[in-house]
Amino acid sequence: MQLLLSSGGNSSLSKGKLQTLNKLIKDLFTGIDEVIFISYAQKNRKEYTKRIREKWWPLKNVKLTGIEEYENPIDAIAEAKGIYIGGGNSFLLTHGLHENKLIDVLNEIVNLDIPYMGVSAGTNVACPTMMTTNDMPIIMPQSFQTINLVNFQINAHYHDGSIWLKEEEKFIKHNGETRAQRIKEFHQDSDVPVIGLFEGSLIRWRGIKGELMIGGGVIFHPGEKPFLVKRGTMINNKLEIC
């Protein structure tokens, strides 16, 4: 089973949604005493792992160990009981995964039913490629190919271009470029469907089907009108509603 989160910041969730998230994380890693945290999405890996372990990780009885603490990352992943890939820059993360030759071994162990959680960039790399990221190319990975746990693409932190005017208490339309336009450009050269996950949203994925457990998103198929999906919606590997 996999949890694919658009974002990991607690500030994006209400108290009730945060409780739901923590329960889902607990259910995902039930019976496991250690989870490997892949910290490649940020430059200072040790500091990143320390910050996540001390300030965000909700399972105090489950040890969270940074991948940078292992001498051989491939062996560590091959023997892992659970995987958590954190957020940051998707180019930096993908570069680290390729540099340490972890793409294939991650695909193999997760498909053998090792639980996986991805947040933001960690969700992007669960897709066939990282090509629907919002991040700047601060480093060039060997390839845009990623772990391919699902057959569709995810755009994390998706928004529809609306801007909230606090003083006037209303939304106005953003007149610049939108995420929907960027996804339309992606579909000029790809027929892989895309789901844009709103901030704080989460998909729980099992086998070839998933459910939006928190929040919602917008599904894009090339040449078709995008459509909104909300919490409780079941989807398959082609991003069709089940």
Secondary structure, DSSP 8 states (H G I E B T S, - for coil): -EEEES---GGGS-HHHHHHHHHHHHHHTTT-SEEEEE-TTSS-HHHHHHHHHHHT---TTSEEEEGGG-S-HHHHHHT-S-EEE--S-HHHHHHHHHHTT-HHHHHHHHHTT--EEEETHHHHTTSSBSTT-----SS--S-SB---SSSSEEEEEE--SEEEETTTTEEEE--S--HHHHHHHHTTS----EEEEETT-EEEEETTEEEEEESEEEEE-TTS--EEEETT-EEETTS-B-
